[in-house]
Amino acid sequence: MNPYDLSRLSDPALDQGLITVSGDDRKTTAVMLAHIAESQERKRYVPLSYPSMQAYCEEGLRMSEDMATKRIRAARAAREFPVIFQMVADGRLSLTAVVMLAPRLTPENGSELLAAAVNRTNEGIEELLAERFPKPIPQARIIEPQPTLAEQNHEMASAARRIGESESAPNDVLIGRAKVSPLSAETVSWQVPVPRSANDKLRYAQELLGHRVQAGAVAKVLELALDALIEKLEKRKFGAGQKRRSGPQRSSANPRHIPNVVKQAVWERDGGQCTFRSESGHRCPAKEFIEFDHAEPVARGGIATVENIRLRCRAHNQYEAERAFGAEFMKGKREAAAMRAREKRKATEAASEPGSDVIPWLRGLGVRIDEARKAAELCADIPDAPLEMRVRRALSYFRKRPGVRVGVSF
């Protein structure tokens, strides 16, 4: 019996069946969100050989990009506010509503905002958010008339016919802000806004190429430009194309240093793709944020040879480190690195403050940091004066502040 042939159902049975499956679908969606949230929390996509939850949902679970994105965002919100699971299951909130609300939910307003959004349409949710979180009213300005949608479609169709293809918009794919429309098995059409400077560079490149390319062959110019960019990036990443020097090679004192010749050989061997495989044999598809990883860690004597170096995405590089040294150890290392980065950033910000070298002197006299910064601002107009003169200038800030005392007499 074909479960999709419902022609024999009576009208009441069809109506009731649709109500039932609609309710089941909401419940299934809520359960799916719970699974996604827990799977992401455990990073289960990593041992399954995917670089991210997004990639796992799209490639492993066969979701569309939009479907995966919505469910991941909703799952994150529901994990923070568990009532969302039940609200989705019983139909009080749609999946789209959760995604719209998620960026505005906080521990302080979460319960009340979710309650206010119950049973609202998407338009109603937009109105609710506009009331609670008003945006500044844009100033009036004159906007030049733009081509109508019909005119744009006509232009796109004309361009397609000029290439030798018929109208082909139904399979358009959005990549960032570029619109990619398949025209044939070997050709796609790009539609992407570019700054005028980029257009000027394209024209200049055409002039430099001269007769090497046919006049107006923009696609060929772009391909040549991308070839040059790829060659430059490969050379920067692992010294591709550089001739190997004859004779003994200079070694590095850094045990983590990987010679360019090794990087190039590994990149070519692994095809520029993460080599991690799950227990089922599935290879991670990641080709972005790829790193060179020691199969035998440096801390255990691993050296930078072609045999010991492999390509890993960031997620699987960290996963391998956790398997080798323990999750808690690597967590501590990451936290320590984050702390060093914060301290470095604070030091950089402090060094850029007006009178930054004056502030320590004021602090030594017992001045609060906020008062010291205000006083140091008085030195902004004499940045090249001797330190003693600038300190005296800063101290003048306290002459008219009788409630503030510092350990120096004026």
Backbone hydrogen bonds in HBPLUS format (Angstrom, degrees):
<---DONOR---> <-ACCEPTOR-->    atom                        ^
c    i                          cat <-CA-CA->   ^        H-A-AA   ^      H-
h    n   atom  resd res      DA  || num        DHA   H-A  angle D-A-AA Bond
n    s   type  num  typ     dist DA aas  dist angle  dist       angle   num
A0005-ASP N   A0002-ASN O   3.24 MM   3  5.53 165.1  2.26 111.1 115.6     1
A0009-LEU N   A0006-LEU O   3.10 MM   3  5.53 160.1  2.14 114.2 120.4     2
A0014-LEU N   A0010-SER O   2.87 MM   4  6.08 154.9  1.93 153.8 161.3     3
A0015-ASP N   A0011-ASP O   2.91 MM   4  6.13 162.3  1.94 155.5 160.1     4
A0016-GLN N   A0012-PRO O   2.96 MM   4  6.12 167.4  1.97 150.1 153.3     5
A0017-GLY N   A0013-ALA O   2.85 MM   4  5.91 154.0  1.92 142.0 150.1     6
A0018-LEU N   A0014-LEU O   3.00 MM   4  6.18 155.0  2.06 147.5 153.1     7
A0019-ILE N   A0015-ASP O   3.13 MM   4  6.43 157.3  2.18 147.9 153.9     8
A0020-THR N   A0016-GLN O   2.94 MM   4  6.18 157.4  1.99 149.0 155.3     9
A0021-VAL N   A0017-GLY O   2.96 MM   4  6.19 171.4  1.96 155.5 156.7    10
A0022-SER N   A0018-LEU O   2.97 MM   4  5.96 147.8  2.07 141.2 150.3    11
A0023-GLY N   A0019-ILE O   3.10 MM   4  6.33 156.3  2.16 144.8 150.1    12
A0024-ASP N   A0020-THR O   2.93 MM   4  6.23 158.4  1.97 149.2 156.1    13
A0025-ASP N   A0021-VAL O   2.81 MM   4  5.91 147.4  1.92 139.8 148.6    14
A0026-ARG N   A0022-SER O   3.17 MM   4  6.49 152.7  2.24 143.8 149.5    15
A0027-LYS N   A0023-GLY O   3.10 MM   4  6.40 160.9  2.14 149.6 154.7    16
A0028-THR N   A0024-ASP O   2.80 MM   4  6.01 158.3  1.85 150.0 156.7    17
A0029-THR N   A0025-ASP O   2.87 MM   4  6.06 151.9  1.95 144.9 152.6    18
A0030-ALA N   A0026-ARG O   3.01 MM   4  6.30 157.2  2.07 147.4 152.8    19
A0031-VAL N   A0027-LYS O   2.99 MM   4  6.28 158.6  2.04 149.6 155.4    20
A0032-MET N   A0028-THR O   2.82 MM   4  6.04 150.9  1.90 145.5 154.3    21
A0033-LEU N   A0029-THR O   2.90 MM   4  6.21 155.7  1.96 149.9 155.9    22
A0034-ALA N   A0030-ALA O   3.08 MM   4  6.39 153.7  2.15 143.9 150.8    23
A0035-HIS N   A0031-VAL O   2.98 MM   4  6.30 153.5  2.05 146.8 153.9    24
A0036-ILE N   A0032-MET O   2.84 MM   4  6.12 161.9  1.87 156.1 161.0    25
A0037-ALA N   A0033-LEU O   2.85 MM   4  6.01 164.3  1.87 151.3 155.8    26
A0038-GLU N   A0034-ALA O   3.04 MM   4  6.19 164.0  2.06 147.2 151.2    27
A0039-SER N   A0035-HIS O   2.82 MM   4  5.89 158.5  1.86 148.8 155.8    28
A0040-GLN N   A0036-ILE O   2.86 MM   4  5.97 156.8  1.91 149.6 155.4    29
A0041-GLU N   A0037-ALA O   3.00 MM   4  6.15 152.9  2.07 140.5 148.4    30
A0042-ARG N   A0038-GLU O   3.01 MM   4  6.23 152.9  2.08 146.4 152.6    31
A0043-LYS N   A0039-SER O   2.94 MM   4  5.87 110.8  2.43 129.5 146.8    32
A0044-ARG N   A0039-SER O   2.97 MM   5  5.30 165.4  1.99 153.4 156.3    33
A0043-LYS N   A0040-GLN O   3.06 MM   3  4.71 143.1  2.20  92.1 103.4    34
A0046-VAL N   A0043-LYS O   3.14 MM   3  5.84 156.6  2.20 115.6 121.3    35
A0050-TYR N   A0045-TYR O   2.90 MM   5  5.30 142.8  2.04 151.6 157.1    36
A0049-SER N   A0046-VAL O   2.90 MM   3  5.22 157.9  1.94 114.9 119.3    37
A0056-TYR N   A0052-SER O   3.06 MM   4  6.33 156.3  2.11 145.2 151.9    38
A0057-CYS N   A0053-MET O   2.91 MM   4  6.11 162.3  1.94 151.5 155.6    39
A0058-GLU N   A0054-GLN O   2.99 MM   4  6.19 160.5  2.03 150.0 155.6    40
A0059-GLU N   A0055-ALA O   2.81 MM   4  5.77 168.4  1.83 152.7 156.2    41
A0060-GLY N   A0056-TYR O   2.74 MM   4  4.73 127.6  2.01 116.9 133.7    42
A0061-LEU N   A0056-TYR O   2.94 MM   5  6.44 137.6  2.12 151.0 161.9    43
A0063-MET N   A0057-CYS O   2.97 MM   6  5.73 160.6  2.01 145.0 147.1    44
A0068-ALA N   A0064-SER O   2.91 MM   4  6.06 165.9  1.93 155.7 159.2    45
A0069-THR N   A0065-GLU O   2.97 MM   4  6.09 165.4  1.99 148.6 153.1    46
A0070-LYS N   A0066-ASP O   3.05 MM   4  6.18 168.9  2.06 151.2 153.9    47
A0071-ARG N   A0067-MET O   3.14 MM   4  6.27 165.8  2.16 147.9 151.9    48
A0072-ILE N   A0068-ALA O   2.95 MM   4  6.07 158.6  1.99 154.9 160.6    49
A0073-ARG N   A0069-THR O   3.05 MM   4  6.19 166.8  2.07 151.8 155.5    50
A0074-ALA N   A0070-LYS O   2.92 MM   4  6.07 162.6  1.95 149.8 155.3    51
A0075-ALA N   A0071-ARG O   2.84 MM   4  5.86 151.8  1.92 139.7 148.0    52
A0076-ARG N   A0072-ILE O   3.01 MM   4  6.23 155.2  2.08 148.1 153.6    53
A0077-ALA N   A0073-ARG O   3.15 MM   4  6.42 160.8  2.18 147.2 152.0    54
A0078-ALA N   A0074-ALA O   2.87 MM   4  6.08 157.5  1.92 149.3 156.0    55
A0079-ARG N   A0075-ALA O   2.92 MM   4  6.08 144.4  2.05 144.0 152.9    56
A0080-GLU N   A0076-ARG O   3.28 MM   4  6.55 146.4  2.40 140.5 148.3    57
A0080-GLU N   A0077-ALA O   3.16 MM   3  5.26 123.9  2.49  95.5 109.2    58
A0081-PHE N   A0077-ALA O   2.81 MM   4  6.06 146.3  1.93 145.4 156.5    59
A0084-ILE N   A0081-PHE O   2.99 MM   3  6.07 172.9  1.99 138.1 140.0    60
A0085-PHE N   A0082-PRO O   3.08 MM   3  5.78 142.1  2.22 118.2 125.4    61
A0087-MET N   A0083-VAL O   3.06 MM   4  6.31 157.1  2.12 150.5 157.7    62
A0088-VAL N   A0084-ILE O   2.89 MM   4  6.04 152.3  1.96 155.0 160.1    63
A0089-ALA N   A0085-PHE O   3.00 MM   4  6.21 156.6  2.05 144.8 152.1    64
A0090-ASP N   A0086-GLN O   2.97 MM   4  6.17 154.7  2.03 151.4 155.6    65
A0092-ARG N   A0087-MET O   2.86 MM   5  5.00 123.1  2.19 150.7 160.1    66
A0093-LEU N   A0087-MET O   3.12 MM   6  5.47 153.8  2.19 124.6 121.8    67
A0091-GLY N   A0088-VAL O   3.27 MM   3  5.12 156.5  2.33  98.5 105.4    68
A0119-ASN N   A0092-ARG O   2.86 MM  27  5.05 175.1  1.86 147.4 149.0    69
A0098-VAL N   A0094-SER O   3.12 MM   4  6.46 154.3  2.19 149.5 155.3    70
A0099-VAL N   A0095-LEU O   3.14 MM   4  6.48 158.2  2.19 149.0 154.5    71
A0100-MET N   A0096-THR O   2.98 MM   4  6.24 152.0  2.06 148.4 156.1    72
A0101-LEU N   A0097-ALA O   2.96 MM   4  6.15 152.6  2.04 149.0 156.2    73
A0102-ALA N   A0098-VAL O   2.86 MM   4  5.84 148.9  1.96 150.9 158.9    74
A0104-ARG N   A0101-LEU O   2.88 MM   3  5.63 149.7  1.97 129.1 138.2    75
A0105-LEU N   A0102-ALA O   3.27 MM   3  5.38 159.3  2.32 108.2 114.2    76
A0110-GLY N   A0106-THR O   2.72 MM   4  5.16 140.2  1.88 161.2 163.8    77
A0113-LEU N   A0109-ASN O   2.85 MM   4  5.81 166.7  1.86 167.8 172.2    78
A0114-LEU N   A0110-GLY O   2.99 MM   4  6.06 164.3  2.01 154.9 159.1    79
A0115-ALA N   A0111-SER O   3.09 MM   4  6.21 156.1  2.15 142.8 149.6    80
A0116-ALA N   A0112-GLU O   3.00 MM   4  6.21 150.3  2.09 143.5 151.6    81
A0117-ALA N   A0113-LEU O   3.14 MM   4  6.31 129.4  2.41 138.0 150.3    82
A0117-ALA N   A0114-LEU O   3.17 MM   3  5.15 136.7  2.37  94.9 106.9    83
A0118-VAL N   A0115-ALA O   3.38 MM   3  5.50 164.0  2.41 104.7 109.4    84
A0120-ARG N   A0117-ALA O   3.22 MM   3  5.64 155.9  2.28 138.2 133.8    85
A0124-GLY N   A0121-THR O   3.02 MM   3  4.88 113.5  2.48  90.5 107.0    86
A0125-ILE N   A0121-THR O   2.86 MM   4  6.22 148.8  1.96 150.6 159.3    87
A0126-GLU N   A0122-ASN O   2.99 MM   4  6.30 155.9  2.05 147.3 153.4    88
A0127-GLU N   A0123-GLU O   3.01 MM   4  6.32 154.4  2.08 145.6 152.3    89
A0128-LEU N   A0124-GLY O   2.93 MM   4  6.15 155.3  1.99 145.1 152.1    90
A0129-LEU N   A0125-ILE O   2.93 MM   4  6.18 163.7  1.96 155.3 158.6    91
A0130-ALA N   A0126-GLU O   2.93 MM   4  6.10 150.3  2.02 143.4 152.2    92
A0131-GLU N   A0127-GLU O   2.96 MM   4  6.19 147.3  2.07 145.8 153.9    93
A0132-ARG N   A0128-LEU O   2.99 MM   4  6.26 164.0  2.02 152.0 156.1    94
A0133-PHE N   A0129-LEU O   2.70 MM   4  5.54 154.0  1.77 144.5 152.7    95
A0152-GLN N   A0148-THR O   2.88 MM   4  6.23 156.3  1.94 154.1 161.1    96
A0153-ASN N   A0149-LEU O   2.87 MM   4  6.09 163.3  1.90 152.1 156.4    97
A0154-HIS N   A0150-ALA O   2.89 MM   4  6.09 151.2  1.97 143.2 151.7    98
A0155-GLU N   A0151-GLU O   2.96 MM   4  6.20 157.1  2.02 146.0 151.7    99
A0156-MET N   A0152-GLN O   2.92 MM   4  6.20 160.0  1.96 152.0 157.5   100
A0157-ALA N   A0153-ASN O   2.89 MM   4  6.06 157.8  1.94 146.5 152.8   101
A0158-SER N   A0154-HIS O   2.89 MM   4  6.11 154.1  1.95 146.8 154.1   102
A0159-ALA N   A0155-GLU O   2.93 MM   4  6.18 157.2  1.99 147.6 153.7   103
A0160-ALA N   A0156-MET O   2.95 MM   4  6.20 154.5  2.02 146.1 153.2   104
A0161-ARG N   A0157-ALA O   2.94 MM   4  6.22 154.9  2.00 147.1 153.8   105
A0162-ARG N   A0158-SER O   2.94 MM   4  6.21 147.8  2.05 145.0 154.0   106
A0163-ILE N   A0159-ALA O   3.20 MM   4  6.52 139.3  2.38 140.4 150.2   107
A0163-ILE N   A0160-ALA O   3.16 MM   3  5.23 128.8  2.43  95.0 108.1   108
A0165-GLU N   A0160-ALA O   2.87 MM   5  5.25 161.1  1.91 148.6 143.4   109
A0164-GLY N   A0161-ARG O   2.90 MM   3  4.86 139.6  2.07  94.7 107.6   110
A0172-ASP N   A0169-ALA O   3.09 MM   3  5.52 155.1  2.15 132.2 129.5   111
A0173-VAL N   A0180-VAL O   2.86 MM   7  5.26 162.3  1.89 151.0 157.0   112
A0180-VAL N   A0173-VAL O   2.97 MM   7  5.26 172.7  1.97 162.8 161.2   113
A0175-ILE N   A0178-ALA O   2.94 MM   3  5.27 177.6  1.94 165.7 165.9   114
A0178-ALA N   A0175-ILE O   2.90 MM   3  5.27 152.2  1.97 140.8 138.1   115
A0179-LYS N   A0191-GLN O   2.78 MM  12  4.90 162.9  1.81 137.5 143.4   116
A0191-GLN N   A0179-LYS O   2.84 MM  12  4.90 134.0  2.06 139.1 150.8   117
A0181-SER N   A0189-SER O   2.87 MM   8  4.99 165.1  1.89 146.7 151.8   118
A0189-SER N   A0181-SER O   2.80 MM   8  4.99 158.4  1.84 136.9 144.4   119
A0183-LEU N   A0187-THR O   2.94 MM   4  5.46 162.5  1.98 140.7 142.5   120
A0184-SER N   A0187-THR O   3.07 MM   3  5.03 155.6  2.13 146.4 140.8   121
A0198-ALA N   A0195-PRO O   3.00 MM   3  5.43 128.2  2.27 107.3 119.6   122
A0199-ASN N   A0195-PRO O   3.29 MM   4  6.75 154.3  2.36 148.0 155.2   123
A0200-ASP N   A0196-ARG O   2.89 MM   4  6.22 153.2  1.96 151.0 158.6   124
A0201-LYS N   A0197-SER O   2.96 MM   4  6.24 151.4  2.04 142.9 150.6   125
A0202-LEU N   A0198-ALA O   2.94 MM   4  6.21 150.6  2.03 145.6 153.6   126
A0203-ARG N   A0199-ASN O   3.04 MM   4  6.34 160.7  2.08 149.1 153.4   127
A0204-TYR N   A0200-ASP O   2.94 MM   4  6.17 156.0  1.99 146.3 153.5   128
A0205-ALA N   A0201-LYS O   2.86 MM   4  6.06 154.9  1.92 146.8 153.5   129
A0206-GLN N   A0202-LEU O   3.00 MM   4  6.31 152.2  2.08 146.6 154.0   130
A0207-GLU N   A0203-ARG O   3.01 MM   4  6.36 151.6  2.10 145.1 152.7   131
A0208-LEU N   A0204-TYR O   2.92 MM   4  6.27 155.0  1.99 150.3 157.0   132
A0209-LEU N   A0205-ALA O   2.95 MM   4  6.15 151.0  2.03 147.8 155.4   133
A0210-GLY N   A0206-GLN O   3.12 MM   4  6.31 140.9  2.28 141.0 150.6   134
A0212-ARG N   A0209-LEU O   3.02 MM   3  5.46 164.7  2.04 133.9 135.0   135
A0217-ALA N   A0214-GLN O   3.01 MM   3  5.49 154.0  2.08 142.6 140.6   136
A0218-VAL N   A0216-GLY O   2.86 MM   2  5.57 131.8  2.09 108.9  94.0   137
A0221-VAL N   A0217-ALA O   3.29 MM   4  6.65 155.4  2.35 147.8 154.5   138
A0222-LEU N   A0218-VAL O   2.94 MM   4  6.24 162.5  1.97 159.1 163.4   139
A0223-GLU N   A0219-ALA O   2.98 MM   4  6.18 155.2  2.04 144.7 151.7   140
A0224-LEU N   A0220-LYS O   2.98 MM   4  6.19 159.9  2.02 149.0 153.8   141
A0225-ALA N   A0221-VAL O   2.92 MM   4  6.15 154.7  1.99 147.3 154.8   142
A0226-LEU N   A0222-LEU O   2.89 MM   4  6.12 156.4  1.95 149.5 155.5   143
A0227-ASP N   A0223-GLU O   2.92 MM   4  6.14 153.0  2.00 146.1 153.8   144
A0228-ALA N   A0224-LEU O   3.05 MM   4  6.32 156.8  2.11 145.6 151.1   145
A0229-LEU N   A0225-ALA O   2.96 MM   4  6.23 153.3  2.03 144.9 152.8   146
A0230-ILE N   A0226-LEU O   2.84 MM   4  5.99 165.9  1.86 153.7 157.0   147
A0231-GLU N   A0227-ASP O   3.00 MM   4  6.16 160.6  2.04 146.0 151.6   148
A0232-LYS N   A0228-ALA O   3.03 MM   4  6.21 154.5  2.10 142.8 149.6   149
A0233-LEU N   A0229-LEU O   2.87 MM   4  6.14 160.6  1.91 153.8 159.0   150
A0234-GLU N   A0230-ILE O   2.84 MM   4  6.00 159.2  1.89 152.8 158.4   151
A0235-LYS N   A0231-GLU O   3.02 MM   4  6.15 151.1  2.11 140.4 148.3   152
A0236-ARG N   A0232-LYS O   2.99 MM   4  6.24 152.0  2.07 143.4 151.1   153
A0237-LYS N   A0233-LEU O   2.85 MM   4  5.99 150.5  1.94 145.2 153.4   154
A0238-PHE N   A0234-GLU O   2.96 MM   4  6.01 171.7  1.97 149.6 151.9   155
A0240-ALA N   A0234-GLU O   3.43 MM   6  5.54 173.9  2.43 112.0 110.3   156
A0239-GLY N   A0235-LYS O   2.78 MM   4  4.03 134.9  1.98 118.8 121.1   157
A0242-GLN N   A0239-GLY O   3.25 MM   3  5.77 163.6  2.27 131.6 134.1   158
A0257-HIS N   A0254-ASN O   3.07 MM   3  5.43 163.7  2.10 113.9 119.1   159
A0262-VAL N   A0259-PRO O   3.09 MM   3  5.35 126.6  2.38 103.0 116.1   160
A0263-LYS N   A0259-PRO O   3.03 MM   4  6.40 161.4  2.07 153.2 158.8   161
A0264-GLN N   A0260-ASN O   2.86 MM   4  6.06 165.2  1.88 157.1 159.9   162
A0265-ALA N   A0261-VAL O   3.18 MM   4  6.25 159.8  2.22 136.7 142.2   163
A0266-VAL N   A0262-VAL O   2.92 MM   4  6.08 163.2  1.95 155.2 159.7   164
A0267-TRP N   A0263-LYS O   2.86 MM   4  5.98 162.0  1.89 151.3 156.8   165
A0268-GLU N   A0264-GLN O   3.04 MM   4  6.19 162.4  2.07 148.5 152.8   166
A0269-ARG N   A0265-ALA O   2.93 MM   4  6.04 156.9  1.98 143.2 150.5   167
A0270-ASP N   A0266-VAL O   2.86 MM   4  5.97 163.4  1.89 154.2 157.8   168
A0271-GLY N   A0267-TRP O   2.94 MM   4  5.79 112.7  2.40 134.2 148.7   169
A0272-GLY N   A0267-TRP O   3.09 MM   5  5.12 138.8  2.27 141.1 147.8   170
A0273-GLN N   A0270-ASP O   3.38 MM   3  5.99 154.2  2.45 113.8 119.3   171
A0274-CYS N   A0286-ALA O   3.02 MM  12  5.63 167.4  2.03 163.2 167.3   172
A0275-THR N   A0311-LEU O   3.02 MM  36  5.83 166.5  2.04 146.6 143.4   173
A0284-CYS N   A0276-PHE O   2.88 MM   8  5.64 161.5  1.91 165.6 169.5   174
A0278-SER N   A0282-HIS O   2.85 MM   4  5.27 153.6  1.92 143.1 149.1   175
A0281-GLY N   A0278-SER O   2.90 MM   3  5.15 157.1  1.96 108.3 116.0   176
A0291-GLU N   A0312-ARG O   2.70 MM  21  5.34 166.8  1.72 158.0 162.7   177
A0312-ARG N   A0291-GLU O   2.91 MM  21  5.34 162.0  1.95 156.1 161.4   178
A0293-ASP N   A0310-ARG O   2.81 MM  17  5.34 171.2  1.82 163.9 166.0   179
A0310-ARG N   A0293-ASP O   2.92 MM  17  5.34 154.5  1.99 149.9 158.3   180
A0295-ALA N   A0308-ASN O   2.70 MM  13  5.25 174.1  1.71 163.2 165.0   181
A0300-ARG N   A0297-PRO O   2.97 MM   3  5.34 151.6  2.05 107.8 116.8   182
A0302-GLY N   A0297-PRO O   2.87 MM   5  5.00 156.3  1.92 136.5 130.6   183
A0301-GLY N   A0298-VAL O   2.97 MM   3  5.04 161.9  2.00 114.2 114.0   184
A0305-THR N   A0303-ILE O   3.03 MM   2  5.91 129.2  2.29 108.0  93.2   185
A0308-ASN N   A0305-THR O   3.06 MM   3  5.19 128.7  2.34  98.3 111.7   186
A0309-ILE N   A0305-THR O   2.96 MM   4  6.03 127.1  2.25 151.8 164.9   187
A0317-ASN N   A0313-CYS O   2.86 MM   4  5.98 145.2  1.98 154.8 165.7   188
A0318-GLN N   A0314-ARG O   3.07 MM   4  6.27 164.6  2.09 152.1 154.8   189
A0319-TYR N   A0315-ALA O   3.00 MM   4  6.16 148.5  2.10 136.8 146.6   190
A0320-GLU N   A0316-HIS O   2.98 MM   4  6.01 157.2  2.03 138.0 142.6   191
A0321-ALA N   A0317-ASN O   3.13 MM   4  6.38 153.4  2.20 141.5 148.9   192
A0322-GLU N   A0318-GLN O   2.92 MM   4  6.19 153.9  1.99 149.6 156.4   193
A0323-ARG N   A0319-TYR O   2.99 MM   4  6.27 150.5  2.07 144.7 152.9   194
A0324-ALA N   A0320-GLU O   2.94 MM   4  6.16 143.9  2.07 141.9 151.9   195
A0325-PHE N   A0321-ALA O   2.83 MM   4  5.94 163.5  1.85 154.5 158.4   196
A0326-GLY N   A0322-GLU O   2.70 MM   4  4.55 137.8  1.88 123.5 131.9   197
A0330-MET N   A0326-GLY O   3.21 MM   4  6.45 165.9  2.23 152.3 155.5   198
A0331-LYS N   A0327-ALA O   2.87 MM   4  6.03 147.7  1.98 145.0 154.9   199
A0332-GLY N   A0328-GLU O   2.99 MM   4  6.21 156.8  2.04 145.8 151.1   200
A0333-LYS N   A0329-PHE O   3.04 MM   4  6.37 150.3  2.13 143.4 151.9   201
A0334-ARG N   A0330-MET O   2.92 MM   4  6.16 156.4  1.97 147.7 153.2   202
A0335-GLU N   A0331-LYS O   2.92 MM   4  6.16 160.2  1.96 150.6 156.2   203
A0336-ALA N   A0332-GLY O   2.91 MM   4  6.07 155.1  1.98 145.4 152.3   204
A0337-ALA N   A0333-LYS O   2.96 MM   4  6.17 154.3  2.03 143.6 150.6   205
A0338-ALA N   A0334-ARG O   2.85 MM   4  6.08 154.9  1.91 147.7 154.9   206
A0339-MET N   A0335-GLU O   2.92 MM   4  6.12 150.2  2.01 143.4 151.4   207
A0340-ARG N   A0336-ALA O   2.96 MM   4  6.25 157.1  2.01 146.6 152.5   208
A0341-ALA N   A0337-ALA O   2.96 MM   4  6.20 152.4  2.04 144.5 152.2   209
A0342-ARG N   A0338-ALA O   2.94 MM   4  6.22 152.7  2.02 144.9 152.1   210
A0343-GLU N   A0339-MET O   2.93 MM   4  6.18 162.1  1.96 152.6 157.2   211
A0344-LYS N   A0340-ARG O   2.92 MM   4  6.08 154.4  1.98 145.0 152.2   212
A0345-ARG N   A0341-ALA O   2.91 MM   4  6.09 154.5  1.97 144.0 151.2   213
A0346-LYS N   A0342-ARG O   2.86 MM   4  6.11 159.0  1.91 150.7 156.4   214
A0347-ALA N   A0343-GLU O   2.90 MM   4  6.08 156.6  1.96 144.4 151.1   215
A0348-THR N   A0344-LYS O   2.92 MM   4  6.16 151.7  2.00 144.6 152.3   216
A0349-GLU N   A0345-ARG O   2.89 MM   4  6.15 159.8  1.93 149.8 155.3   217
A0350-ALA N   A0346-LYS O   2.78 MM   4  5.97 157.1  1.84 149.0 155.9   218
A0351-ALA N   A0347-ALA O   2.92 MM   4  6.06 152.1  2.00 141.6 149.1   219
A0352-SER N   A0348-THR O   3.19 MM   4  6.40 132.7  2.43 137.3 148.7   220
A0352-SER N   A0349-GLU O   3.18 MM   3  5.21 134.2  2.41  94.6 106.9   221
A0353-GLU N   A0350-ALA O   3.15 MM   3  5.29 157.5  2.21 103.8 110.7   222
A0356-SER N   A0353-GLU O   3.20 MM   3  5.20 128.4  2.49 139.9 127.9   223
A0358-VAL N   A0355-GLY O   2.87 MM   3  5.13 149.8  1.97 109.4 119.4   224
A0359-ILE N   A0355-GLY O   3.30 MM   4  6.64 143.8  2.44 154.9 164.2   225
A0361-TRP N   A0358-VAL O   3.06 MM   3  5.51 125.2  2.37 110.9 124.2   226
A0362-LEU N   A0358-VAL O   3.23 MM   4  6.61 156.0  2.29 152.1 159.2   227
A0363-ARG N   A0359-ILE O   2.87 MM   4  6.10 157.7  1.92 158.2 165.4   228
A0364-GLY N   A0360-PRO O   2.98 MM   4  6.14 146.1  2.10 139.1 147.7   229
A0365-LEU N   A0362-LEU O   3.04 MM   3  5.17 143.5  2.18  99.6 110.5   230
A0367-VAL N   A0362-LEU O   3.22 MM   5  5.67 160.7  2.26 146.9 143.8   231
A0366-GLY N   A0363-ARG O   2.96 MM   3  5.20 158.6  2.00 112.0 115.3   232
A0372-ALA N   A0368-ARG O   2.82 MM   4  6.03 157.0  1.87 156.3 164.1   233
A0373-ARG N   A0369-ILE O   3.02 MM   4  6.19 151.9  2.10 145.4 151.5   234
A0374-LYS N   A0370-ASP O   3.22 MM   4  6.46 157.9  2.27 141.1 146.6   235
A0375-ALA N   A0371-GLU O   2.93 MM   4  6.17 160.9  1.97 151.4 156.8   236
A0376-ALA N   A0372-ALA O   2.90 MM   4  6.03 153.8  1.97 143.5 151.0   237
A0377-GLU N   A0373-ARG O   3.15 MM   4  6.35 132.4  2.39 139.6 150.4   238
A0377-GLU N   A0374-LYS O   3.27 MM   3  5.31 137.0  2.47  95.2 106.5   239
A0378-LEU N   A0375-ALA O   3.11 MM   3  5.76 157.0  2.17 114.5 120.7   240
A0379-CYS N   A0376-ALA O   3.01 MM   3  5.60 162.4  2.04 116.0 121.8   241
A0380-ALA N   A0377-GLU O   3.14 MM   3  5.44 166.4  2.16 113.9 116.1   242
A0382-ILE N   A0379-CYS O   3.04 MM   3  5.40 161.5  2.07 113.0 119.0   243
A0385-ALA N   A0382-ILE O   3.13 MM   3  5.46 167.1  2.15 115.1 119.0   244
A0390-ARG N   A0386-PRO O   3.12 MM   4  6.46 155.1  2.19 151.4 158.9   245
A0391-VAL N   A0387-LEU O   2.85 MM   4  6.12 154.9  1.91 156.6 163.6   246
A0392-ARG N   A0388-GLU O   3.04 MM   4  6.29 159.3  2.09 147.4 152.6   247
A0393-ARG N   A0389-MET O   3.00 MM   4  6.25 155.1  2.06 142.8 149.9   248
A0394-ALA N   A0390-ARG O   2.93 MM   4  6.17 156.9  1.98 146.3 152.2   249
A0395-LEU N   A0391-VAL O   2.91 MM   4  6.19 152.2  1.99 149.0 156.7   250
A0396-SER N   A0392-ARG O   3.18 MM   4  6.47 133.2  2.41 141.8 152.9   251
A0396-SER N   A0393-ARG O   3.17 MM   3  5.32 137.5  2.36  98.4 110.0   252
A0397-TYR N   A0394-ALA O   3.06 MM   3  5.66 159.6  2.11 113.8 120.2   253
A0398-PHE N   A0395-LEU O   3.07 MM   3  5.81 157.1  2.12 119.1 123.8   254
A0399-ARG N   A0396-SER O   3.31 MM   3  5.44 161.9  2.34 105.6 111.0   255
A0401-ARG N   A0398-PHE O   3.14 MM   3  4.89 162.9  2.17 104.5 106.1   256
A0404-VAL N   A0401-ARG O   3.04 MM   3  5.71 169.1  2.06 124.0 127.4   257
A0408-VAL N   A0406-VAL O   2.80 MM   2  5.64 140.4  1.96 101.4  92.4   258
